[in-house]
Amino acid sequence: MYEKQYPYEGAILFSQTEETNSYGPLAEKVLEHAIFQFQKQKLMEKIDEALMARNKSLFLELSAQYNELLKKYGA
């Protein structure tokens, strides 16, 4: 009986269809950029720590990750 009274409870209803929503691609780009900036900053901090600790192998590993990140996001 409860389900018949409130059939859409818990469901997310959108008023616009995906085709007419122009914010989707922009929101995706903003999120991708934020993720890139966050990952870049974290890697730079770890690279700095590896340099201060004079840990060459960790520095080389993190530098390779940093370069891959830049390549992935076309930076």
All heavy atoms as a GROMACS GRO file, in nm:
protein
  619
    1MET      N    1   0.082  -0.119   0.000
    1MET     CA    2   0.000   0.000   0.000
    1MET      C    3   0.087   0.126   0.000
    1MET      O    4   0.060   0.220  -0.071
    1MET     CB    5  -0.093  -0.002   0.121
    1MET     CG    6  -0.180   0.120   0.129
    1MET     SD    7  -0.298   0.098   0.258
    1MET     CE    8  -0.381   0.250   0.246
    2TYR      N    9   0.193   0.125   0.079
    2TYR     CA   10   0.284   0.240   0.087
    2TYR      C   11   0.345   0.269  -0.050
    2TYR      O   12   0.355   0.382  -0.090
    2TYR     CB   13   0.393   0.212   0.190
    2TYR     CG   14   0.493   0.323   0.202
    2TYR    CD1   15   0.464   0.437   0.275
    2TYR    CD2   16   0.617   0.315   0.140
    2TYR    CE1   17   0.556   0.540   0.286
    2TYR    CE2   18   0.709   0.417   0.152
    2TYR     CZ   19   0.678   0.529   0.225
    2TYR     OH   20   0.768   0.631   0.236
    3GLU      N   21   0.384   0.163  -0.121
    3GLU     CA   22   0.446   0.181  -0.251
    3GLU      C   23   0.351   0.242  -0.353
    3GLU      O   24   0.393   0.316  -0.441
    3GLU     CB   25   0.500   0.047  -0.301
    3GLU     CG   26   0.612  -0.004  -0.216
    3GLU     CD   27   0.642  -0.150  -0.241
    3GLU    OE1   28   0.567  -0.215  -0.316
    3GLU    OE2   29   0.739  -0.199  -0.182
    4LYS      N   30   0.223   0.215  -0.340
    4LYS     CA   31   0.126   0.272  -0.432
    4LYS      C   32   0.104   0.420  -0.404
    4LYS      O   33   0.080   0.497  -0.495
    4LYS     CB   34  -0.006   0.196  -0.424
    4LYS     CG   35   0.004   0.056  -0.479
    4LYS     CD   36  -0.129  -0.016  -0.471
    4LYS     CE   37  -0.114  -0.159  -0.521
    4LYS     NZ   38  -0.239  -0.234  -0.506
    5GLN      N   39   0.114   0.460  -0.278
    5GLN     CA   40   0.094   0.600  -0.243
    5GLN      C   41   0.212   0.686  -0.288
    5GLN      O   42   0.195   0.800  -0.330
    5GLN     CB   43   0.076   0.616  -0.092
    5GLN     CG   44  -0.056   0.568  -0.040
    5GLN     CD   45  -0.065   0.581   0.110
    5GLN    OE1   46   0.037   0.573   0.180
    5GLN    NE2   47  -0.184   0.602   0.161
    6TYR      N   48   0.332   0.633  -0.276
    6TYR     CA   49   0.453   0.709  -0.307
    6TYR      C   50   0.542   0.632  -0.404
    6TYR      O   51   0.649   0.584  -0.369
    6TYR     CB   52   0.531   0.738  -0.178
    6TYR     CG   53   0.447   0.807  -0.072
    6TYR    CD1   54   0.397   0.737   0.037
    6TYR    CD2   55   0.420   0.942  -0.083
    6TYR    CE1   56   0.320   0.801   0.132
    6TYR    CE2   57   0.343   1.007   0.012
    6TYR     CZ   58   0.293   0.935   0.120
    6TYR     OH   59   0.217   0.999   0.213
    7PRO      N   60   0.499   0.618  -0.527
    7PRO     CA   61   0.574   0.532  -0.621
    7PRO      C   62   0.710   0.587  -0.659
    7PRO      O   63   0.797   0.512  -0.700
    7PRO     CB   64   0.482   0.526  -0.743
    7PRO     CG   65   0.402   0.652  -0.736
    7PRO     CD   66   0.384   0.679  -0.589
    8TYR      N   67   0.734   0.718  -0.645
    8TYR     CA   68   0.861   0.776  -0.689
    8TYR      C   69   0.954   0.812  -0.573
    8TYR      O   70   1.053   0.879  -0.592
    8TYR     CB   71   0.837   0.900  -0.775
    8TYR     CG   72   0.759   0.869  -0.899
    8TYR    CD1   73   0.630   0.913  -0.915
    8TYR    CD2   74   0.815   0.792  -1.000
    8TYR    CE1   75   0.558   0.883  -1.030
    8TYR    CE2   76   0.745   0.762  -1.114
    8TYR     CZ   77   0.616   0.807  -1.128
    8TYR     OH   78   0.545   0.777  -1.242
    9GLU      N   79   0.920   0.769  -0.454
    9GLU     CA   80   1.005   0.803  -0.339
    9GLU      C   81   1.142   0.738  -0.355
    9GLU      O   82   1.154   0.621  -0.387
    9GLU     CB   83   0.943   0.754  -0.208
    9GLU     CG   84   1.022   0.797  -0.088
    9GLU     CD   85   0.952   0.762   0.042
    9GLU    OE1   86   0.829   0.764   0.045
    9GLU    OE2   87   1.023   0.733   0.137
   10GLY      N   88   1.245   0.818  -0.336
   10GLY     CA   89   1.381   0.768  -0.349
   10GLY      C   90   1.434   0.776  -0.492
   10GLY      O   91   1.552   0.759  -0.515
   11ALA      N   92   1.349   0.802  -0.587
   11ALA     CA   93   1.391   0.813  -0.726
   11ALA      C   94   1.433   0.957  -0.754
   11ALA      O   95   1.376   1.051  -0.700
   11ALA     CB   96   1.278   0.774  -0.820
   12ILE      N   97   1.531   0.972  -0.838
   12ILE     CA   98   1.576   1.105  -0.879
   12ILE      C   99   1.512   1.133  -1.014
   12ILE      O  100   1.534   1.061  -1.111
   12ILE     CB  101   1.730   1.111  -0.888
   12ILE    CG1  102   1.790   1.081  -0.753
   12ILE    CG2  103   1.773   1.247  -0.940
   12ILE    CD1  104   1.941   1.069  -0.756
   13LEU      N  105   1.433   1.238  -1.018
   13LEU     CA  106   1.366   1.275  -1.142
   13LEU      C  107   1.428   1.403  -1.196
   13LEU      O  108   1.442   1.500  -1.124
   13LEU     CB  109   1.216   1.295  -1.116
   13LEU     CG  110   1.143   1.174  -1.056
   13LEU    CD1  111   0.999   1.211  -1.025
   13LEU    CD2  112   1.148   1.057  -1.150
   14PHE      N  113   1.460   1.401  -1.323
   14PHE     CA  114   1.519   1.518  -1.386
   14PHE      C  115   1.417   1.577  -1.483
   14PHE      O  116   1.348   1.505  -1.554
   14PHE     CB  117   1.646   1.481  -1.462
   14PHE     CG  118   1.755   1.430  -1.373
   14PHE    CD1  119   1.779   1.295  -1.358
   14PHE    CD2  120   1.834   1.519  -1.302
   14PHE    CE1  121   1.878   1.249  -1.275
   14PHE    CE2  122   1.934   1.473  -1.220
   14PHE     CZ  123   1.956   1.339  -1.206
   15SER      N  124   1.410   1.709  -1.487
   15SER     CA  125   1.314   1.773  -1.574
   15SER      C  126   1.364   1.783  -1.718
   15SER      O  127   1.286   1.794  -1.810
   15SER     CB  128   1.279   1.912  -1.521
   15SER     OG  129   1.395   1.991  -1.516
   16GLN      N  130   1.497   1.781  -1.738
   16GLN     CA  131   1.552   1.791  -1.871
   16GLN      C  132   1.607   1.656  -1.915
   16GLN      O  133   1.662   1.582  -1.835
   16GLN     CB  134   1.666   1.892  -1.877
   16GLN     CG  135   1.623   2.035  -1.856
   16GLN     CD  136   1.742   2.127  -1.867
   16GLN    OE1  137   1.853   2.089  -1.835
   16GLN    NE2  138   1.719   2.248  -1.912
   17THR      N  139   1.595   1.629  -2.042
   17THR     CA  140   1.657   1.508  -2.094
   17THR      C  141   1.806   1.533  -2.111
   17THR      O  142   1.851   1.647  -2.115
   17THR     CB  143   1.596   1.469  -2.230
   17THR    OG1  144   1.623   1.573  -2.322
   17THR    CG2  145   1.448   1.441  -2.218
   18GLU      N  146   1.880   1.428  -2.124
   18GLU     CA  147   2.026   1.441  -2.135
   18GLU      C  148   2.066   1.517  -2.262
   18GLU      O  149   2.164   1.590  -2.262
   18GLU     CB  150   2.090   1.302  -2.136
   18GLU     CG  151   2.239   1.306  -2.120
   18GLU     CD  152   2.298   1.168  -2.100
   18GLU    OE1  153   2.235   1.083  -2.039
   18GLU    OE2  154   2.410   1.148  -2.149
   19GLU      N  155   1.990   1.502  -2.368
   19GLU     CA  156   2.025   1.567  -2.494
   19GLU      C  157   2.013   1.720  -2.484
   19GLU      O  158   2.086   1.792  -2.550
   19GLU     CB  159   1.935   1.518  -2.608
   19GLU     CG  160   1.947   1.371  -2.638
   19GLU     CD  161   1.854   1.287  -2.552
   19GLU    OE1  162   1.741   1.331  -2.522
   19GLU    OE2  163   1.895   1.178  -2.512
   20THR      N  164   1.918   1.770  -2.406
   20THR     CA  165   1.897   1.914  -2.400
   20THR      C  166   1.975   1.979  -2.287
   20THR      O  167   1.976   2.100  -2.277
   20THR     CB  168   1.748   1.946  -2.383
   20THR    OG1  169   1.701   1.888  -2.261
   20THR    CG2  170   1.666   1.894  -2.499
   21ASN      N  171   2.040   1.902  -2.203
   21ASN     CA  172   2.115   1.957  -2.092
   21ASN      C  173   2.254   1.997  -2.141
   21ASN      O  174   2.337   1.914  -2.171
   21ASN     CB  175   2.126   1.855  -1.979
   21ASN     CG  176   2.190   1.912  -1.856
   21ASN    OD1  177   2.246   2.021  -1.858
   21ASN    ND2  178   2.181   1.839  -1.747
   22SER      N  179   2.281   2.127  -2.146
   22SER     CA  180   2.408   2.175  -2.199
   22SER      C  181   2.517   2.184  -2.094
   22SER      O  182   2.631   2.217  -2.126
   22SER     CB  183   2.388   2.312  -2.265
   22SER     OG  184   2.345   2.405  -2.167
   23TYR      N  185   2.485   2.157  -1.968
   23TYR     CA  186   2.585   2.169  -1.862
   23TYR      C  187   2.668   2.042  -1.846
   23TYR      O  188   2.774   2.046  -1.785
   23TYR     CB  189   2.517   2.202  -1.728
   23TYR     CG  190   2.450   2.335  -1.727
   23TYR    CD1  191   2.312   2.345  -1.718
   23TYR    CD2  192   2.524   2.452  -1.738
   23TYR    CE1  193   2.249   2.468  -1.718
   23TYR    CE2  194   2.462   2.576  -1.738
   23TYR     CZ  195   2.324   2.583  -1.728
   23TYR     OH  196   2.264   2.705  -1.728
   24GLY      N  197   2.625   1.931  -1.898
   24GLY     CA  198   2.694   1.804  -1.881
   24GLY      C  199   2.840   1.807  -1.927
   24GLY      O  200   2.930   1.777  -1.849
   25PRO      N  201   2.866   1.843  -2.051
   25PRO     CA  202   3.005   1.845  -2.099
   25PRO      C  203   3.091   1.945  -2.023
   25PRO      O  204   3.208   1.918  -1.994
   25PRO     CB  205   2.992   1.885  -2.246
   25PRO     CG  206   2.853   1.847  -2.284
   25PRO     CD  207   2.771   1.864  -2.160
   26LEU      N  208   3.034   2.060  -1.989
   26LEU     CA  209   3.110   2.160  -1.915
   26LEU      C  210   3.143   2.110  -1.775
   26LEU      O  211   3.256   2.123  -1.728
   26LEU     CB  212   3.032   2.291  -1.906
   26LEU     CG  213   3.098   2.403  -1.827
   26LEU    CD1  214   3.233   2.440  -1.888
   26LEU    CD2  215   3.008   2.524  -1.820
   27ALA      N  216   3.045   2.049  -1.709
   27ALA     CA  217   3.068   1.994  -1.574
   27ALA      C  218   3.174   1.886  -1.577
   27ALA      O  219   3.260   1.878  -1.489
   27ALA     CB  220   2.938   1.939  -1.517
   28GLU      N  221   3.172   1.804  -1.681
   28GLU     CA  222   3.272   1.698  -1.695
   28GLU      C  223   3.412   1.757  -1.711
   28GLU      O  224   3.508   1.709  -1.649
   28GLU     CB  225   3.238   1.611  -1.816
   28GLU     CG  226   3.322   1.487  -1.826
   28GLU     CD  227   3.277   1.396  -1.938
   28GLU    OE1  228   3.156   1.389  -1.966
   28GLU    OE2  229   3.365   1.332  -1.999
   29LYS      N  230   3.424   1.862  -1.789
   29LYS     CA  231   3.555   1.927  -1.809
   29LYS      C  232   3.606   1.990  -1.679
   29LYS      O  233   3.724   1.982  -1.648
   29LYS     CB  234   3.548   2.032  -1.919
   29LYS     CG  235   3.540   1.972  -2.057
   29LYS     CD  236   3.540   2.078  -2.164
   29LYS     CE  237   3.532   2.014  -2.301
   29LYS     NZ  238   3.540   2.112  -2.408
   30VAL      N  239   3.515   2.052  -1.604
   30VAL     CA  240   3.552   2.113  -1.477
   30VAL      C  241   3.602   2.006  -1.381
   30VAL      O  242   3.705   2.024  -1.314
   30VAL     CB  243   3.434   2.193  -1.416
   30VAL    CG1  244   3.462   2.232  -1.273
   30VAL    CG2  245   3.404   2.314  -1.501
   31LEU      N  246   3.531   1.894  -1.374
   31LEU     CA  247   3.573   1.785  -1.285
   31LEU      C  248   3.707   1.726  -1.328
   31LEU      O  249   3.794   1.700  -1.244
   31LEU     CB  250   3.467   1.675  -1.282
   31LEU     CG  251   3.341   1.708  -1.204
   31LEU    CD1  252   3.236   1.600  -1.223
   31LEU    CD2  253   3.372   1.727  -1.057
   32GLU      N  254   3.724   1.704  -1.457
   32GLU     CA  255   3.852   1.651  -1.506
   32GLU      C  256   3.967   1.744  -1.472
   32GLU      O  257   4.075   1.700  -1.431
   32GLU     CB  258   3.846   1.628  -1.657
   32GLU     CG  259   3.771   1.505  -1.698
   32GLU     CD  260   3.773   1.484  -1.848
   32GLU    OE1  261   3.851   1.550  -1.919
   32GLU    OE2  262   3.694   1.401  -1.895
   33HIS      N  263   3.946   1.873  -1.488
   33HIS     CA  264   4.051   1.970  -1.458
   33HIS      C  265   4.082   1.971  -1.308
   33HIS      O  266   4.199   1.976  -1.269
   33HIS     CB  267   4.009   2.110  -1.504
   33HIS     CG  268   4.114   2.213  -1.483
   33HIS    ND1  269   4.229   2.218  -1.558
   33HIS    CD2  270   4.124   2.313  -1.391
   33HIS    CE1  271   4.305   2.318  -1.516
   33HIS    NE2  272   4.243   2.377  -1.414
   34ALA      N  273   3.979   1.962  -1.226
   34ALA     CA  274   3.999   1.960  -1.080
   34ALA      C  275   4.076   1.834  -1.039
   34ALA      O  276   4.166   1.841  -0.955
   34ALA     CB  277   3.865   1.967  -1.008
   35ILE      N  278   4.042   1.722  -1.097
   35ILE     CA  279   4.112   1.596  -1.066
   35ILE      C  280   4.257   1.606  -1.109
   35ILE      O  281   4.348   1.568  -1.035
   35ILE     CB  282   4.042   1.477  -1.134
   35ILE    CG1  283   3.907   1.452  -1.067
   35ILE    CG2  284   4.129   1.352  -1.130
   35ILE    CD1  285   3.818   1.355  -1.141
   36PHE      N  286   4.280   1.660  -1.230
   36PHE     CA  287   4.417   1.677  -1.279
   36PHE      C  288   4.498   1.766  -1.185
   36PHE      O  289   4.610   1.732  -1.146
   36PHE     CB  290   4.415   1.737  -1.420
   36PHE     CG  291   4.548   1.791  -1.464
   36PHE    CD1  292   4.653   1.705  -1.491
   36PHE    CD2  293   4.569   1.927  -1.478
   36PHE    CE1  294   4.777   1.754  -1.530
   36PHE    CE2  295   4.691   1.976  -1.518
   36PHE     CZ  296   4.796   1.890  -1.544
   37GLN      N  297   4.442   1.880  -1.146
   37GLN     CA  298   4.514   1.972  -1.058
   37GLN      C  299   4.544   1.908  -0.923
   37GLN      O  300   4.654   1.926  -0.869
   37GLN     CB  301   4.433   2.100  -1.037
   37GLN     CG  302   4.426   2.188  -1.160
   37GLN     CD  303   4.562   2.242  -1.202
   37GLN    OE1  304   4.651   2.264  -1.120
   37GLN    NE2  305   4.580   2.262  -1.330
   38PHE      N  306   4.449   1.833  -0.869
   38PHE     CA  307   4.470   1.767  -0.741
   38PHE      C  308   4.582   1.663  -0.750
   38PHE      O  309   4.673   1.661  -0.668
   38PHE     CB  310   4.339   1.701  -0.694
   38PHE     CG  311   4.353   1.625  -0.567
   38PHE    CD1  312   4.355   1.690  -0.445
   38PHE    CD2  313   4.365   1.486  -0.567
   38PHE    CE1  314   4.369   1.620  -0.326
   38PHE    CE2  315   4.378   1.415  -0.450
   38PHE     CZ  316   4.380   1.482  -0.329
   39GLN      N  317   4.574   1.577  -0.852
   39GLN     CA  318   4.676   1.474  -0.869
   39GLN      C  319   4.813   1.534  -0.895
   39GLN      O  320   4.914   1.487  -0.842
   39GLN     CB  321   4.637   1.379  -0.982
   39GLN     CG  322   4.518   1.293  -0.949
   39GLN     CD  323   4.474   1.206  -1.066
   39GLN    OE1  324   4.504   1.237  -1.183
   39GLN    NE2  325   4.403   1.100  -1.037
   40LYS      N  326   4.817   1.640  -0.974
   40LYS     CA  327   4.943   1.707  -1.004
   40LYS      C  328   5.005   1.765  -0.877
   40LYS      O  329   5.124   1.747  -0.851
   40LYS     CB  330   4.917   1.819  -1.106
   40LYS     CG  331   5.039   1.898  -1.145
   40LYS     CD  332   5.000   2.006  -1.245
   40LYS     CE  333   5.112   2.105  -1.262
   40LYS     NZ  334   5.073   2.220  -1.343
   41GLN      N  335   4.924   1.833  -0.796
   41GLN     CA  336   4.974   1.893  -0.672
   41GLN      C  337   5.026   1.786  -0.577
   41GLN      O  338   5.133   1.803  -0.517
   41GLN     CB  339   4.862   1.975  -0.605
   41GLN     CG  340   4.907   2.047  -0.480
   41GLN     CD  341   5.016   2.150  -0.506
   41GLN    OE1  342   5.015   2.216  -0.609
   41GLN    NE2  343   5.107   2.164  -0.414
   42LYS      N  344   4.954   1.675  -0.563
   42LYS     CA  345   4.998   1.568  -0.472
   42LYS      C  346   5.129   1.507  -0.520
   42LYS      O  347   5.219   1.481  -0.439
   42LYS     CB  348   4.890   1.460  -0.461
   42LYS     CG  349   4.771   1.503  -0.381
   42LYS     CD  350   4.810   1.531  -0.238
   42LYS     CE  351   4.698   1.587  -0.157
   42LYS     NZ  352   4.738   1.631  -0.026
   43LEU      N  353   5.141   1.485  -0.649
   43LEU     CA  354   5.266   1.430  -0.702
   43LEU      C  355   5.382   1.527  -0.682
   43LEU      O  356   5.493   1.484  -0.647
   43LEU     CB  357   5.251   1.394  -0.849
   43LEU     CG  358   5.191   1.258  -0.879
   43LEU    CD1  359   5.165   1.242  -1.028
   43LEU    CD2  360   5.281   1.147  -0.829
   44MET      N  361   5.358   1.655  -0.702
   44MET     CA  362   5.464   1.754  -0.683
   44MET      C  363   5.511   1.757  -0.536
   44MET      O  364   5.631   1.766  -0.509
   44MET     CB  365   5.416   1.892  -0.727
   44MET     CG  366   5.400   1.903  -0.878
   44MET     SD  367   5.328   2.060  -0.931
   44MET     CE  368   5.460   2.171  -0.891
   45GLU      N  369   5.416   1.743  -0.444
   45GLU     CA  370   5.453   1.740  -0.302
   45GLU      C  371   5.536   1.617  -0.271
   45GLU      O  372   5.637   1.625  -0.199
   45GLU     CB  373   5.326   1.741  -0.215
   45GLU     CG  374   5.253   1.873  -0.215
   45GLU     CD  375   5.118   1.866  -0.146
   45GLU    OE1  376   5.084   1.761  -0.086
   45GLU    OE2  377   5.044   1.966  -0.151
   46LYS      N  378   5.496   1.502  -0.326
   46LYS     CA  379   5.572   1.378  -0.302
   46LYS      C  380   5.710   1.385  -0.366
   46LYS      O  381   5.807   1.335  -0.309
   46LYS     CB  382   5.494   1.258  -0.355
   46LYS     CG  383   5.372   1.225  -0.272
   46LYS     CD  384   5.298   1.105  -0.330
   46LYS     CE  385   5.174   1.072  -0.250
   46LYS     NZ  386   5.104   0.955  -0.304
   47ILE      N  387   5.720   1.447  -0.482
   47ILE     CA  388   5.849   1.464  -0.549
   47ILE      C  389   5.940   1.551  -0.463
   47ILE      O  390   6.059   1.519  -0.444
   47ILE     CB  391   5.832   1.521  -0.691
   47ILE    CG1  392   5.771   1.414  -0.783
   47ILE    CG2  393   5.964   1.572  -0.747
   47ILE    CD1  394   5.728   1.466  -0.920
   48ASP      N  395   5.886   1.659  -0.410
   48ASP     CA  396   5.965   1.745  -0.321
   48ASP      C  397   6.014   1.669  -0.198
   48ASP      O  398   6.130   1.684  -0.157
   48ASP     CB  399   5.883   1.867  -0.277
   48ASP     CG  400   5.863   1.968  -0.388
   48ASP    OD1  401   5.936   1.961  -0.489
   48ASP    OD2  402   5.773   2.054  -0.374
   49GLU      N  403   5.928   1.585  -0.141
   49GLU     CA  404   5.967   1.506  -0.024
   49GLU      C  405   6.078   1.407  -0.061
   49GLU      O  406   6.173   1.386   0.017
   49GLU     CB  407   5.847   1.430   0.032
   49GLU     CG  408   5.745   1.521   0.099
   49GLU     CD  409   5.617   1.449   0.137
   49GLU    OE1  410   5.612   1.324   0.128
   49GLU    OE2  411   5.521   1.518   0.177
   50ALA      N  412   6.066   1.346  -0.178
   50ALA     CA  413   6.168   1.251  -0.222
   50ALA      C  414   6.301   1.323  -0.243
   50ALA      O  415   6.408   1.268  -0.210
   50ALA     CB  416   6.125   1.181  -0.351
   51LEU      N  417   6.298   1.444  -0.295
   51LEU     CA  418   6.420   1.521  -0.313
   51LEU      C  419   6.484   1.557  -0.179
   51LEU      O  420   6.606   1.545  -0.162
   51LEU     CB  421   6.392   1.649  -0.392
   51LEU     CG  422   6.370   1.632  -0.542
   51LEU    CD1  423   6.319   1.761  -0.603
   51LEU    CD2  424   6.498   1.587  -0.610
   52MET      N  425   6.402   1.600  -0.084
   52MET     CA  426   6.455   1.635   0.048
   52MET      C  427   6.513   1.514   0.119
   52MET      O  428   6.612   1.525   0.191
   52MET     CB  429   6.346   1.700   0.134
   52MET     CG  430   6.312   1.841   0.090
   52MET     SD  431   6.205   1.931   0.202
   52MET     CE  432   6.053   1.841   0.185
   53ALA      N  433   6.454   1.397   0.094
   53ALA     CA  434   6.503   1.274   0.157
   53ALA      C  435   6.618   1.212   0.077
   53ALA      O  436   6.675   1.111   0.118
   53ALA     CB  437   6.390   1.173   0.170
   54ARG      N  438   6.649   1.274  -0.038
   54ARG     CA  439   6.754   1.224  -0.127
   54ARG      C  440   6.729   1.078  -0.171
   54ARG      O  441   6.821   0.997  -0.178
   54ARG     CB  442   6.892   1.238  -0.064
   54ARG     CG  443   6.929   1.382  -0.036
   54ARG     CD  444   7.069   1.392   0.020
   54ARG     NE  445   7.102   1.527   0.059
   54ARG     CZ  446   7.166   1.613  -0.019
   54ARG    NH1  447   7.203   1.578  -0.139
   54ARG    NH2  448   7.192   1.735   0.025
   55ASN      N  449   6.601   1.050  -0.196
   55ASN     CA  450   6.560   0.917  -0.238
   55ASN      C  451   6.546   0.917  -0.390
   55ASN      O  452   6.441   0.951  -0.445
   55ASN     CB  453   6.427   0.879  -0.170
   55ASN     CG  454   6.387   0.736  -0.194
   55ASN    OD1  455   6.429   0.674  -0.291
   55ASN    ND2  456   6.303   0.684  -0.105
   56LYS      N  457   6.655   0.878  -0.456
   56LYS     CA  458   6.661   0.887  -0.601
   56LYS      C  459   6.560   0.794  -0.669
   56LYS      O  460   6.493   0.834  -0.764
   56LYS     CB  461   6.802   0.854  -0.650
   56LYS     CG  462   6.820   0.869  -0.799
   56LYS     CD  463   6.962   0.843  -0.842
   56LYS     CE  464   6.977   0.858  -0.992
   56LYS     NZ  465   7.115   0.837  -1.036
   57SER      N  466   6.547   0.671  -0.621
   57SER     CA  467   6.456   0.576  -0.686
   57SER      C  468   6.311   0.623  -0.674
   57SER      O  469   6.234   0.613  -0.770
   57SER     CB  470   6.472   0.436  -0.628
   57SER     OG  471   6.441   0.435  -0.490
   58LEU      N  472   6.272   0.675  -0.558
   58LEU     CA  473   6.136   0.726  -0.542
   58LEU      C  474   6.116   0.849  -0.629
   58LEU      O  475   6.010   0.865  -0.691
   58LEU     CB  476   6.108   0.758  -0.394
   58LEU     CG  477   5.969   0.811  -0.362
   58LEU    CD1  478   5.862   0.710  -0.403
   58LEU    CD2  479   5.958   0.845  -0.214
   59PHE      N  480   6.217   0.935  -0.634
   59PHE     CA  481   6.208   1.054  -0.719
   59PHE      C  482   6.186   1.015  -0.866
   59PHE      O  483   6.100   1.072  -0.933
   59PHE     CB  484   6.336   1.138  -0.707
   59PHE     CG  485   6.345   1.245  -0.812
   59PHE    CD1  486   6.270   1.361  -0.801
   59PHE    CD2  487   6.427   1.229  -0.922
   59PHE    CE1  488   6.277   1.460  -0.899
   59PHE    CE2  489   6.435   1.326  -1.020
   59PHE     CZ  490   6.360   1.443  -1.008
   60LEU      N  491   6.261   0.917  -0.914
   60LEU     CA  492   6.247   0.874  -1.053
   60LEU      C  493   6.109   0.814  -1.079
   60LEU      O  494   6.047   0.839  -1.182
   60LEU     CB  495   6.358   0.776  -1.090
   60LEU     CG  496   6.498   0.836  -1.095
   60LEU    CD1  497   6.602   0.726  -1.118
   60LEU    CD2  498   6.508   0.944  -1.202
   61GLU      N  499   6.060   0.735  -0.984
   61GLU     CA  500   5.928   0.673  -0.997
   61GLU      C  501   5.818   0.780  -1.001
   61GLU      O  502   5.729   0.778  -1.086
   61GLU     CB  503   5.904   0.577  -0.881
   61GLU     CG  504   5.768   0.510  -0.884
   61GLU     CD  505   5.746   0.423  -0.762
   61GLU    OE1  506   5.843   0.371  -0.705
   61GLU    OE2  507   5.629   0.408  -0.723
   62LEU      N  508   5.825   0.874  -0.908
   62LEU     CA  509   5.724   0.980  -0.901
   62LEU      C  510   5.732   1.073  -1.022
   62LEU      O  511   5.630   1.119  -1.072
   62LEU     CB  512   5.740   1.059  -0.771
   62LEU     CG  513   5.708   0.983  -0.643
   62LEU    CD1  514   5.751   1.063  -0.521
   62LEU    CD2  515   5.561   0.947  -0.635
   63SER      N  516   5.852   1.098  -1.069
   63SER     CA  517   5.870   1.182  -1.188
   63SER      C  518   5.807   1.117  -1.310
   63SER      O  519   5.744   1.184  -1.393
   63SER     CB  520   6.017   1.209  -1.214
   63SER     OG  521   6.072   1.284  -1.110
   64ALA      N  522   5.822   0.985  -1.321
   64ALA     CA  523   5.760   0.912  -1.431
   64ALA      C  524   5.607   0.921  -1.421
   64ALA      O  525   5.538   0.942  -1.522
   64ALA     CB  526   5.805   0.767  -1.431
   65GLN      N  527   5.554   0.908  -1.300
   65GLN     CA  528   5.409   0.921  -1.281
   65GLN      C  529   5.362   1.062  -1.318
   65GLN      O  530   5.257   1.080  -1.378
   65GLN     CB  531   5.371   0.891  -1.136
   65GLN     CG  532   5.384   0.746  -1.097
   65GLN     CD  533   5.350   0.724  -0.950
   65GLN    OE1  534   5.286   0.806  -0.886
   65GLN    NE2  535   5.396   0.612  -0.897
   66TYR      N  536   5.440   1.160  -1.280
   66TYR     CA  537   5.407   1.300  -1.310
   66TYR      C  538   5.404   1.322  -1.462
   66TYR      O  539   5.312   1.384  -1.515
   66TYR     CB  540   5.511   1.392  -1.244
   66TYR     CG  541   5.486   1.539  -1.266
   66TYR    CD1  542   5.394   1.608  -1.187
   66TYR    CD2  543   5.555   1.610  -1.363
   66TYR    CE1  544   5.370   1.743  -1.206
   66TYR    CE2  545   5.532   1.745  -1.382
   66TYR     CZ  546   5.440   1.810  -1.303
   66TYR     OH  547   5.417   1.945  -1.323
   67ASN      N  548   5.504   1.269  -1.532
   67ASN     CA  549   5.509   1.284  -1.677
   67ASN      C  550   5.391   1.213  -1.743
   67ASN      O  551   5.335   1.264  -1.841
   67ASN     CB  552   5.641   1.233  -1.732
   67ASN     CG  553   5.756   1.324  -1.697
   67ASN    OD1  554   5.737   1.445  -1.681
   67ASN    ND2  555   5.875   1.268  -1.684
   68GLU      N  556   5.353   1.095  -1.693
   68GLU     CA  557   5.237   1.024  -1.746
   68GLU      C  558   5.108   1.103  -1.723
   68GLU      O  559   5.021   1.107  -1.809
   68GLU     CB  560   5.225   0.885  -1.683
   68GLU     CG  561   5.325   0.785  -1.734
   68GLU     CD  562   5.311   0.759  -1.883
   68GLU    OE1  563   5.198   0.742  -1.931
   68GLU    OE2  564   5.415   0.758  -1.952
   69LEU      N  565   5.097   1.165  -1.607
   69LEU     CA  566   4.981   1.247  -1.577
   69LEU      C  567   4.970   1.363  -1.675
   69LEU      O  568   4.863   1.391  -1.729
   69LEU     CB  569   4.988   1.300  -1.432
   69LEU     CG  570   4.872   1.384  -1.386
   69LEU    CD1  571   4.745   1.298  -1.369
   69LEU    CD2  572   4.906   1.453  -1.255
   70LEU      N  573   5.082   1.429  -1.701
   70LEU     CA  574   5.083   1.540  -1.795
   70LEU      C  575   5.046   1.493  -1.936
   70LEU      O  576   4.971   1.560  -2.008
   70LEU     CB  577   5.220   1.609  -1.798
   70LEU     CG  578   5.261   1.681  -1.670
   70LEU    CD1  579   5.400   1.743  -1.687
   70LEU    CD2  580   5.161   1.789  -1.632
   71LYS      N  581   5.097   1.376  -1.974
   71LYS     CA  582   5.067   1.321  -2.105
   71LYS      C  583   4.919   1.284  -2.115
   71LYS      O  584   4.855   1.311  -2.216
   71LYS     CB  585   5.153   1.196  -2.128
   71LYS     CG  586   5.158   1.151  -2.272
   71LYS     CD  587   5.238   1.024  -2.291
   71LYS     CE  588   5.378   1.034  -2.235
   71LYS     NZ  589   5.457   0.912  -2.254
   72LYS      N  590   4.864   1.227  -2.009
   72LYS     CA  591   4.724   1.185  -2.008
   72LYS      C  592   4.628   1.303  -2.026
   72LYS      O  593   4.531   1.294  -2.098
   72LYS     CB  594   4.692   1.113  -1.876
   72LYS     CG  595   4.549   1.070  -1.861
   72LYS     CD  596   4.524   1.002  -1.727
   72LYS     CE  597   4.380   0.967  -1.707
   72LYS     NZ  598   4.355   0.908  -1.576
   73TYR      N  599   4.660   1.413  -1.959
   73TYR     CA  600   4.571   1.529  -1.965
   73TYR      C  601   4.615   1.632  -2.068
   73TYR      O  602   4.559   1.741  -2.076
   73TYR     CB  603   4.559   1.594  -1.827
   73TYR     CG  604   4.474   1.512  -1.732
   73TYR    CD1  605   4.531   1.426  -1.640
   73TYR    CD2  606   4.336   1.520  -1.737
   73TYR    CE1  607   4.453   1.350  -1.555
   73TYR    CE2  608   4.257   1.446  -1.652
   73TYR     CZ  609   4.315   1.361  -1.561
   73TYR     OH  610   4.237   1.286  -1.477
   74GLY      N  611   4.718   1.600  -2.143
   74GLY     CA  612   4.761   1.689  -2.251
   74GLY      C  613   4.815   1.822  -2.202
   74GLY      O  614   4.802   1.923  -2.269
   75ALA      N  615   4.876   1.820  -2.085
   75ALA     CA  616   4.929   1.944  -2.030
   75ALA      C  617   5.075   1.961  -2.068
   75ALA      O  618   5.145   1.875  -2.103
   75ALA     CB  619   4.916   1.945  -1.878
   0.00000   0.00000   0.00000
